[in-house]
């Protein structure tokens, strides 16, 4: 069910997505923002807002980094299509703030994360993220 019709090629797309995740783990906002197109749309399903443009996305990630310190993002599988990638991963993090409104108290948390990345011209134009909130609530609630 895997297709490789992305204009960048599978290896380049993997470098882009893996670099994006590495920047999250390293809390490297500048490198993270460099993976996005200037007019990026960033949508975390269930979140209060869809972010448009790098300035809004930067504000989102600053808040996320205040709440979660990512230890690693473990890839489970990745599907490739025309100008998009679907990535399923498991996030391993420490809840240092109030992720999803729950007091983290420096506890470890793991949850599944599904991304749909729309990619063109070597950058992410849209990021749509779905996370397993039930797992987060079960561990931190």
WOWOZI-V578114 format. One record per pair of residues at least 24 apart in sequence whose C-alpha atoms are under 10 Angstrom apart, sorted by sequence separation. I is the first residue (numbers start at 1). GAP is how many residues later the second one is. If there is no record, write none. Layout:
BEGIN
I:GAP / I:GAP
END
This chain:
BEGIN
33:24 / 68:24 / 69:24 / 70:24 / 88:24 / 89:24 / 90:24 / 111:24 / 112:24 / 32:25 / 33:25 / 68:25 / 69:25 / 70:25 / 88:25 / 89:25 / 110:25 / 111:25 / 32:26 / 67:26 / 68:26 / 69:26 / 87:26 / 88:26 / 89:26 / 109:26 / 110:26 / 67:27 / 68:27 / 69:27 / 87:27 / 88:27 / 109:27 / 29:28 / 30:28 / 33:28 / 67:28 / 68:28 / 69:28 / 86:28 / 87:28 / 88:28 / 109:28 / 111:28 / 29:29 / 32:29 / 66:29 / 67:29 / 68:29 / 86:29 / 87:29 / 109:29 / 110:29 / 29:30 / 65:30 / 66:30 / 67:30 / 68:30 / 85:30 / 86:30 / 87:30 / 109:30 / 65:31 / 66:31 / 67:31 / 68:31 / 85:31 / 86:31 / 108:31 / 109:31 / 29:32 / 65:32 / 66:32 / 67:32 / 84:32 / 85:32 / 86:32 / 107:32 / 108:32 / 28:33 / 29:33 / 64:33 / 66:33 / 67:33 / 84:33 / 85:33 / 100:33 / 107:33 / 27:34 / 63:34 / 64:34 / 65:34 / 67:34 / 83:34 / 84:34 / 85:34 / 102:34 / 27:35 / 63:35 / 64:35 / 67:35 / 83:35 / 84:35 / 102:35 / 104:35 / 105:35 / 29:36 / 63:36 / 64:36 / 67:36 / 68:36 / 76:36 / 78:36 / 80:36 / 82:36 / 83:36 / 84:36 / 100:36 / 101:36 / 104:36 / 24:37 / 27:37 / 28:37 / 67:37 / 69:37 / 71:37 / 73:37 / 75:37 / 76:37 / 77:37 / 78:37 / 79:37 / 80:37 / 81:37 / 82:37 / 83:37 / 99:37 / 100:37 / 103:37 / 104:37 / 27:38 / 68:38 / 70:38 / 71:38 / 72:38 / 73:38 / 74:38 / 75:38 / 76:38 / 78:38 / 82:38 / 83:38 / 99:38 / 102:38 / 103:38 / 26:39 / 27:39 / 67:39 / 68:39 / 69:39 / 70:39 / 71:39 / 73:39 / 74:39 / 102:39 / 24:40 / 25:40 / 68:40 / 69:40 / 70:40 / 73:40 / 84:40 / 91:40 / 100:40 / 101:40 / 24:41 / 27:41 / 68:41 / 83:41 / 84:41 / 88:41 / 90:41 / 95:41 / 99:41 / 27:42 / 83:42 / 84:42 / 85:42 / 86:42 / 87:42 / 88:42 / 89:42 / 90:42 / 98:42 / 25:43 / 26:43 / 27:43 / 84:43 / 86:43 / 88:43 / 25:44 / 26:44 / 24:45 / 25:45 / 26:45 / 95:45 / 24:46 / 25:46 / 26:46 / 23:47 / 24:47 / 25:47 / 22:48 / 24:48 / 25:48 / 21:49 / 22:49 / 24:49 / 22:50 / 21:51 / 22:51 / 21:52 / 21:53 / 47:53 / 21:54 / 46:54 / 18:55 / 18:57 / 14:64 / 14:66 / 25:66 / 13:67 / 25:67 / 17:68 / 25:68 / 10:69 / 10:70 / 13:70 / 17:70 / 21:70 / 9:71 / 10:71 / 13:71 / 14:71 / 44:71 / 13:72 / 43:72 / 53:72 / 43:73 / 6:74 / 7:74 / 52:74 / 4:75 / 5:75 / 6:75 / 7:75 / 8:75 / 10:75 / 42:75 / 51:75 / 2:76 / 3:76 / 4:76 / 5:76 / 6:76 / 7:76 / 51:76 / 2:77 / 3:77 / 4:77 / 5:77 / 6:77 / 41:77 / 1:78 / 2:78 / 3:78 / 4:78 / 5:78 / 6:78 / 40:78 / 50:78 / 1:79 / 2:79 / 3:79 / 4:79 / 5:79 / 6:79 / 1:80 / 4:80 / 4:81 / 3:82 / 37:82 / 42:82 / 47:82 / 2:83 / 36:83 / 37:83 / 40:83 / 41:83 / 42:83 / 43:83 / 44:83 / 45:83 / 46:83 / 47:83 / 35:84 / 36:84 / 37:84 / 40:84 / 41:84 / 42:84 / 43:84 / 44:84 / 45:84 / 46:84 / 37:85 / 38:85 / 39:85 / 40:85 / 41:85 / 42:85 / 43:85 / 44:85 / 45:85 / 46:85 / 36:86 / 37:86 / 38:86 / 39:86 / 40:86 / 41:86 / 42:86 / 43:86 / 44:86 / 45:86 / 35:87 / 36:87 / 37:87 / 38:87 / 39:87 / 40:87 / 41:87 / 42:87 / 43:87 / 44:87 / 46:87 / 35:88 / 36:88 / 37:88 / 34:89 / 35:89 / 36:89 / 37:89 / 33:90 / 34:90 / 35:90 / 36:90 / 33:91 / 36:91 / 17:100 / 17:102 / 16:103 / 20:104 / 13:106 / 16:106 / 17:106 / 13:107 / 16:107 / 17:107 / 16:108 / 13:109 / 12:110 / 13:110 / 8:111 / 13:111 / 7:112 / 8:112 / 6:113 / 7:113 / 8:113 / 6:114 / 7:114 / 8:114 / 7:115 / 8:115
END
